[in-house]
Amino acid sequence: MPPSYRLTLVALCCCAAFTGAAAEPDAVAPGKAGFVIGDFTVVPSITAGITYSDNLRQDPSNEGDWRADAVFAVNVASSWKEHELTFDASHTERRYRRVTSQDNSLNSAGGSGRYDLNERWKIITNLRYFENEVSRSNPNGIPGALQATVGTSLFNLQANYEGERVFDWVILNAQHLTFGSAFRAGQEIAQNNQNRTEVDFANLLGFKFDLWKLKPYLYVSRGTVDYDSTSDRTLGLRSSVDYKYGGGAAMEPIAGLSVEFRLGGISQAYDDPTIGTLKGWFGSAGAVWRIDDKTTAILDTSRTFSETNIPGSPGYFMSQGTLTLQRKLDERLTADLAHRSAHYNVVQYPLHATNLTTIVGLSYAITPLITARIQMLHQHQRGNQPLYTFFENAETAQISLRF
């Protein structure tokens, strides 16, 4: 079934568990992380890792360096029989051994909630903020930037009806992105911020059948995109209104195999008359196959349209396919292999690129609360412009501790 965006209510609701009446933490069963405060289970964690990349900027410079990451996180979840409330937050400190200009601090926080009106109606909401680094070779990056970080705020509100044969979801999605970029201006480093706000209102209507647990659905949405910048006032002309429409289905044809696909069209009209109206199609198809109790295969393919910060272009279409294999070798050791192929095609701009990425990893549970992992990454991106062509090999070792 399409994603329900089941994540989040306001963080203040979760914080009340810490600032309300002082409650003594209850004991948790041996081997399980966290402690209980009232109706909530709190799980803190720390992850430390070391990575060597031979191309840390993922561009033709091919500059390599060691990187150390420390991630401090906490997860909070309710234990109610009805309704649901969760909260999570993390802080990442990233430091490079030699290229200290790439040092960074990244934060994320979010919460989700579900309120069960009755057996058929549920209200679901999600609120989240997170920060990511953006490579200069990514079509959503800032051309010429020394370093770029995007902060994303997401909000989702759904009213879901689940009948015996019919389901209907009314969905409101909103996201605000701030691209913070550092540029060299003579001997100084200048900062430039670009902001993008996207709002979508959608309705998804579907049906349920006993055969293969088939759930076909139709959907339609209307969205708006608004821009502003601290340095480029012409970005406002990139604002637009879009309409999406299509259909899809979810099914379980055999035991252990879940399949989902969707296909639709988009019509996006821009304020800038030189861009006009963009029309195209998008879709996705995916499958999760639990081959046996130790092996799982996951296939994910999609064609999407995303906005871009490349001047003169409204955005880019991306077609991608990812295959992931997971195998539990014994009670403690798990191996995984993932391969991704992605092709970017930027609209009204002479840029297209193909990215191939392979990741091989091993995870070992030292104890139920301590996990070690080693990972090797190789990626190759080839574009029709030099800036968007690069190779990268990276090796990572990390250890995670849950309390």
C-alpha positions in Angstrom: 0.0 0.0 0.0 1.2 3.5 -0.6 3.3 5.1 2.2 1.0 6.3 5.0 3.6 8.8 6.3 2.8 7.5 9.7 5.2 9.5 11.6 4.7 12.4 14.0 2.9 14.5 16.4 4.4 17.6 18.0 7.6 17.1 19.9 6.2 19.0 22.8 3.8 16.1 23.6 6.8 13.8 23.9 8.8 16.2 26.0 6.0 16.2 28.5 7.1 12.7 29.4 10.4 14.2 30.7 9.2 17.5 32.2 6.0 16.3 33.9 5.7 14.6 37.3 9.0 13.0 38.2 8.6 9.3 37.4 11.2 6.7 38.4 12.4 4.7 35.3 11.0 1.2 35.3 13.2 -1.8 34.6 13.4 -3.2 31.1 13.7 -6.9 30.4 17.4 -8.0 30.2 18.8 -7.7 26.7 16.4 -4.9 25.7 17.5 -1.3 25.3 15.9 1.6 26.9 14.0 2.5 30.0 10.3 3.2 30.7 8.8 6.5 31.9 5.1 6.3 32.3 3.6 5.0 29.1 6.8 5.7 27.0 9.9 3.7 26.3 13.1 5.8 25.9 16.1 4.4 24.0 19.2 6.5 23.8 22.1 5.5 21.5 25.6 6.5 20.4 27.2 5.5 17.1 30.9 6.2 16.4 32.4 5.6 13.0 35.6 6.1 10.9 35.5 6.4 7.2 38.2 6.9 4.5 37.0 8.3 1.2 39.3 8.8 -1.8 36.9 11.5 -3.1 35.3 13.2 -0.2 33.7 16.0 -2.3 32.4 13.5 -4.9 33.7 15.6 -7.8 36.6 15.5 -10.2 39.0 16.9 -7.6 39.6 13.3 -6.3 40.7 14.6 -2.9 40.8 11.9 -0.2 40.7 12.1 3.6 39.7 10.3 6.8 36.5 11.3 8.5 35.2 10.6 12.0 31.5 10.7 12.8 29.8 10.6 16.2 26.0 10.3 16.3 24.0 10.9 19.5 20.4 9.9 19.3 17.3 9.2 21.3 14.0 7.4 20.4 10.8 7.6 22.4 7.7 5.5 21.7 4.3 5.1 23.4 3.0 1.7 24.6 -0.7 2.5 24.3 -3.1 -0.1 22.9 -4.9 2.6 21.0 -3.3 5.6 19.4 0.4 6.1 18.9 3.0 8.7 19.7 6.8 8.6 18.8 9.7 11.0 19.0 13.3 10.9 17.9 16.2 13.2 17.7 19.9 13.0 16.7 23.0 15.1 16.5 26.0 14.3 14.3 29.5 15.7 14.7 31.6 15.2 11.5 35.3 15.9 11.5 37.9 15.5 8.8 41.6 14.8 9.6 43.1 17.1 7.0 40.3 18.9 5.0 38.8 20.7 8.0 36.8 23.0 5.7 34.4 20.1 5.3 33.7 19.7 9.0 30.1 19.8 9.8 27.4 19.4 12.5 24.0 17.9 11.4 20.8 17.7 13.4 17.5 15.9 13.0 14.3 15.7 15.1 10.8 14.6 14.6 7.8 12.9 15.9 4.7 11.1 14.7 1.2 10.4 16.0 -1.9 8.4 15.2 -5.2 9.1 16.8 -7.8 6.3 16.4 -11.2 8.0 16.1 -12.9 4.5 15.8 -12.1 1.2 14.0 -12.3 2.8 10.6 -11.1 6.4 10.9 -7.6 7.4 11.9 -5.8 10.8 12.0 -2.1 10.5 11.3 0.4 13.3 11.5 4.1 13.7 11.0 6.5 16.6 11.8 10.2 16.3 11.1 13.4 18.4 10.6 16.7 17.1 9.3 19.9 18.3 7.8 22.0 16.7 5.0 25.1 17.5 3.1 24.6 18.0 -0.7 27.3 17.0 -3.1 28.3 19.5 -5.8 27.9 16.7 -8.4 24.2 16.2 -7.4 21.6 17.9 -9.6 20.0 19.4 -6.5 23.3 20.9 -5.4 24.5 24.5 -5.8 26.9 24.9 -8.8 30.2 26.3 -7.7 29.6 25.9 -3.9 32.5 24.9 -1.7 30.1 23.2 0.7 26.3 22.9 0.8 23.9 21.7 3.5 20.2 21.4 3.1 17.8 21.7 6.1 14.4 20.1 5.5 11.2 20.6 7.5 8.4 18.2 6.8 4.8 18.2 7.9 2.1 15.7 7.0 -1.5 15.3 8.1 -3.8 12.5 7.0 -7.4 11.4 7.6 -7.5 7.7 6.7 -10.7 5.7 6.3 -10.3 1.9 6.2 -13.5 0.0 5.4 -13.9 -3.7 4.6 -13.7 -3.1 0.8 -12.9 0.6 0.4 -10.2 2.9 1.8 -9.9 6.6 1.3 -7.0 8.8 2.4 -7.0 12.6 2.4 -3.4 13.8 2.6 -1.8 17.2 3.2 2.0 17.4 2.8 4.2 20.4 3.3 8.0 20.8 3.2 10.4 23.7 3.5 14.0 23.4 2.4 16.8 25.8 3.1 20.0 25.3 1.1 22.9 26.9 2.9 25.9 27.2 0.6 29.5 28.5 1.1 31.2 30.3 -1.8 34.7 31.8 -2.2 34.6 35.6 -2.7 38.2 36.7 -3.1 40.0 35.8 0.2 36.7 35.4 2.1 34.0 32.7 2.3 30.5 34.1 1.5 27.2 32.4 2.6 24.1 32.2 0.4 20.7 30.8 1.5 18.0 29.6 -0.9 14.6 28.6 0.4 12.0 26.4 -1.2 8.5 25.6 0.1 6.3 22.9 -1.3 2.7 22.1 -0.4 0.6 19.2 -1.8 -3.0 18.3 -1.1 -4.0 14.8 -2.3 -6.8 12.3 -2.2 -6.2 8.6 -2.6 -9.2 6.2 -3.1 -8.8 2.5 -3.3 -10.5 -0.9 -3.1 -9.7 -4.2 -1.4 -10.0 -7.7 -2.9 -9.4 -11.1 -1.3 -7.4 -12.4 -4.3 -3.7 -11.8 -3.7 -4.8 -9.2 -1.1 -5.1 -6.9 -4.1 -5.5 -3.1 -3.3 -5.8 -1.0 -6.4 -6.2 2.8 -6.0 -6.5 6.1 -7.8 -5.1 9.4 -6.7 -5.0 13.1 -7.6 -3.1 16.0 -6.1 -2.6 19.8 -6.4 0.7 21.4 -5.2 2.5 24.7 -5.1 6.3 25.5 -5.0 7.6 28.9 -3.8 11.2 30.1 -3.9 13.1 32.9 -2.3 16.9 33.7 -1.9 19.1 36.0 0.2 21.1 36.9 -3.0 19.0 36.0 -6.1 15.6 37.7 -6.2 14.9 36.2 -9.7 14.4 32.8 -8.0 10.8 33.9 -7.3 10.0 33.3 -11.0 10.7 29.6 -10.4 7.5 29.3 -8.3 4.9 27.0 -9.8 1.6 25.1 -9.5 1.4 21.4 -10.3 -1.2 18.7 -10.7 -0.5 15.0 -10.4 -2.8 12.1 -11.2 -2.5 8.4 -11.6 -3.1 5.0 -10.0 -1.5 2.0 -8.6 -1.9 -1.2 -6.6 -0.4 -3.3 -3.8 -0.7 -7.0 -3.6 0.8 -10.2 -2.0 0.7 -12.8 -4.9 2.4 -15.5 -2.8 3.4 -15.9 0.9 6.4 -13.8 1.8 6.2 -11.6 -1.4 4.8 -8.0 -1.3 4.5 -6.0 -4.5 3.5 -2.4 -5.2 3.4 -0.2 -8.3 2.0 3.1 -9.4 2.0 5.3 -12.5 0.9 8.8 -13.1 1.4 12.1 -14.9 2.4 15.6 -13.8 1.6 19.1 -15.2 3.6 21.9 -13.6 3.1 25.5 -14.7 5.8 28.0 -13.8 5.6 31.8 -13.2 8.6 32.2 -15.4 7.3 32.4 -19.0 10.6 31.2 -20.4 10.0 27.9 -18.6 6.3 27.6 -19.2 4.5 24.4 -18.3 6.3 21.1 -17.7 4.6 17.8 -18.5 5.8 14.3 -17.9 5.1 11.0 -16.2 6.4 9.4 -13.0 5.9 6.0 -11.4 7.4 3.4 -9.1 7.5 -0.3 -8.6 8.8 -2.3 -5.7 8.9 -5.7 -4.1 9.9 -7.3 -0.8 10.6 -11.0 -0.9 11.3 -12.9 2.3 12.9 -15.9 0.7 13.3 -17.7 4.0 13.7 -16.8 7.6 17.3 -15.8 6.9 17.2 -14.1 3.5 15.4 -11.0 2.2 15.5 -9.4 -1.2 14.2 -5.8 -1.8 13.7 -4.2 -5.2 12.8 -0.5 -5.5 12.5 1.3 -8.9 11.0 4.7 -9.6 10.9 7.7 -11.9 10.4 11.0 -10.2 10.6 14.8 -10.8 12.5 17.0 -8.4 13.3 20.7 -8.3 16.9 21.8 -8.9 19.1 24.7 -8.0 20.8 24.8 -11.4 20.1 28.2 -12.9 17.7 28.2 -15.9 16.2 24.8 -15.2 13.0 24.0 -13.4 14.1 20.5 -12.2 15.2 17.1 -13.2 13.7 13.6 -13.8 15.5 10.7 -12.1 15.0 7.1 -13.0 16.5 4.7 -10.5 16.6 1.1 -9.5 17.9 -0.4 -6.3 18.3 -4.1 -5.4 19.2 -5.0 -1.8 20.0 -8.5 -0.5 20.2 -9.3 3.3 21.3 -12.6 4.6 21.6 -13.6 8.3 24.7 -15.8 8.4 24.2 -16.8 12.1 22.6 -15.5 15.2 24.9 -12.5 15.4 26.3 -11.9 11.9 24.3 -10.3 9.0 25.6 -9.6 5.5 24.0 -7.1 3.1 24.6 -6.1 -0.5 23.0 -3.2 -2.3 23.4 -1.9 -5.9 21.8 1.2 -7.2 21.6 2.6 -10.7 20.3 6.1 -11.2 20.0 8.4 -14.3 19.4 12.1 -14.0 18.1 14.2 -16.9 17.9 18.0 -16.2 15.1 19.8 -18.0 16.0 22.7 -20.3 19.7 22.4 -19.4 22.4 20.4 -21.1 23.1 18.0 -18.3 22.5 14.3 -17.8 24.3 11.9 -15.7 24.3 8.2 -14.7 25.3 7.0 -11.2 26.2 3.5 -10.2 26.6 2.7 -6.5 27.4 -0.6 -4.8 27.6 -1.1 -1.0 28.7 -4.3 0.8 28.4 -4.5 4.5 28.7 -6.9 7.5 27.0 -6.3 10.9 27.9 -8.2 14.0 25.9 -8.1 17.3 28.5 -8.2 20.0 25.8 -8.1 22.6 22.0 -7.4 22.3 22.9 -3.7 22.9 26.2 -3.3 21.0 26.5 -3.7 17.2 29.7 -3.4 15.1 29.6 -2.8 11.3 32.1 -2.6 8.4 31.1 -1.3 5.0 32.6 -0.8 1.6 31.2 1.6 -1.0 32.0 2.1 -4.6 30.3 4.6 -6.8 30.9 5.9 -10.3 29.0 8.8 -11.8 29.4 9.8 -15.5 27.9 13.0 -16.8 28.1 15.0 -20.0 29.8 17.8 -18.0 33.2 17.3 -16.2 31.8 18.5 -12.8 29.3 15.7 -12.7 31.8 12.9 -13.5 33.6 11.2 -10.6 34.7 7.9 -8.9 34.6 7.3 -5.2 35.7 4.4 -2.9 34.9 4.6 0.8 35.5 2.2 3.7 33.7 2.6 7.0 34.0 0.9 10.4 31.5 1.8 13.1 30.1 0.7 16.5 26.7 1.4 17.9 25.6 1.3 21.5 22.0 1.4 22.8 21.3 2.0 26.4 
